[in-house]
Amino acid sequence: MALSVSYGERYGWTVVQVAGEVDISGVSALRERLQRLVTEGCLRMVVDISRVDFCDSTGFAVLVATRRMLASRGGRLRLVLPGPETHTRKILQLFGIQRIFDVHDSIDDALADLREAFMNEGKANADGTEAVPRPREGSRAVAD
């Protein structure tokens, strides 16, 4: 399956959803998208890899580099992992992903601490979407 990368915003965080295989043939699209988001000023990011079927060391390296890039700018990265019994999660755990990243089982879990604050400030609708979402151009990247 080809790599697909899309993104949007939720509670003031950029949520990047990745699906498919993150390997040597498609990793450049992911790297370019994440780097572009950071250089454009996204400092709070959730990267959802729960729909990733395969992630090799090149994909892991891109996630680590993105985390470092964000940290150097005072930003934060949260990671949503595939289900606990998936092969991809088991491989990522061998890489030590839970020691390096702030990991979660879903986007809702990753942003749970922000939902109430946004609701109290009147910045979010009842469904969790931002009351005034920031538009983004070019919200999709695909690698063959």
Buried (B, 14 or more C-beta within 10 A) or exposed (E): EEBBBBBBBBBBBBBBBBBBBBBEEBBBBBBBBBBEBBEEEBBBBBBBBBBBBBBBEBBBEBBBBBBEBBEEEEBEBBBBBBEEEBEBBEBBBEBEBEEBBEBBBEBEEBBEEBBEEBBEEEBBEEEBBBEEEEEBEEEEBEBE
